[in-house]
Amino acid sequence: MPKLILIKHAHSQMNPSLPPEQWELSEQGRKRCAALAARLSAHVPDLIFSSEERKASQTAELLAQQLNRPWQPAPGLQEHDRGNVPVMATKDFISAMAQVFRRPHERVLGRESADEALTRFERALSDLLDQHSDKDVAVVTHGTVIALFAAEHADVDPFLNWRQMGLPSFMVFERPAMRLVETVASVE
């Protein structure tokens, strides 16, 4: 059965003068991409796609180099739209994200509700998977949309999953049923 591997990007360098979607990978994040490639050895994808956000595309590019696979960014795979939210203290951000997951129909943080983010993400993902139905596909993306997808398809608590995902981390699903077969919460 073909697989879908959803990968949370590696650690980025926070830069308060830029929106988070423009943050670059940190040196630690770059180093962890090699470890990520090693951990994916049991699930080497045929193709790698990524969010168009910089930290995700850099993770995908480094992963593709390590695995000698093609990659490309694709629209619609970006994080829950929080572009209008200033950088917050960690505890405040976590509390706000808890509300995003508790009230998925409402726009409680940012320009999208959790439901809107999931709908957008699933539409983009479906387009890619339809085009590559017989291939193992990896998608380097972001924690919130992965947590929402896993909750929808694998009965995983989205907030707890979001909190446990490291930078990077990944989840493997068998297609087309989207059965969760492996979760790697952190790659060191």
Secondary structure, DSSP 4 states (H G I P E B T S, - for coil): --EEEEEEPPPB---TTS-GGGPPBPHHHHHHHHHHHHHGGGG--SEEEE-SSHHHHHHHHHHHHHHT--EEE-TT-SPP--TTSPP--HHHHHHHHHHHHHSTTS--SSSS-HHHHHHHHHHHHHHHHHHTTTS-EEEEE-HHHHHHHHHHHH---HHHHHHH--SSEEEEEETTTTEEEEEE----
